[in-house]
Amino acid sequence: MANKLTEKTEKVKIRRRNWAFVAYPESLPENWQEILKQTGLPVAISPLHDKDVNPDKTVKKPHYHIILAYSGPTSFSVVKKITDSLNAPAPISLEAIKGYYRYFTHKDNPEKFQYAEKDIKTLNNFAILDFVEIKKSEVIKIKKDLQILILKECFVEYADFMDFVLTELTDAEYDVASSHTYFFDKYICSRRNTKK
């Protein structure tokens, strides 16, 4: 009993910048996204996890994973007021955002259902690139994916390609496409000239 009390006291003392929690659609108030927006905090919301399975192969209850990013260390009790207002379980503190954000889509868990990164919703200017730096290997993979996209969609104008990236793809893909203008513009121009 004393052990549990010590754990609870320690949890309340924790102060972190980044917090996460799980929320169940059936328990959320109708205006839950508006409540999150009104906090003013940068927020990231996973796609609805409605295809997760338990070890016994039963389907898990549909849920969202949500990240709250504070500008400075914030206590458990402050964050819990938000999760309580959303009828959600207690929050957990995050050492870093990147790993939890990647879990939104199960990017590092190929055995689990893969959710689409484009279905991640953000509020109050949350941008994952503010919290992580894309590794060179990730940039190369994104460049290859974008080159395949150009082939598939038959883009012959850089502007059309960038408009598509802007409206249909993620911030990381937009960052790579706009940071490698020379490469993509030359590639698209070469394809256009080859067709002539």
Buried (B, 14 or more C-beta within 10 A) or exposed (E): EEEEEEEEEEBEEBEBBBBBBBBBEEEBEEEBBEBBEEBEBBBBBBBEBBBBEEEEEEEEBEBBBBBBBBEEEBBBEEBBEBBEEBEBBEBBBBEEBEEBBBBBBBBEEEEBEEBEBEEBBBBBEBEBEEBBEBEEEEBEEBBEEBBEBBEEEEBBEBEBBBEBBEEEBBBBBBBBBEEBEEBBBEBBEEBEEEEE
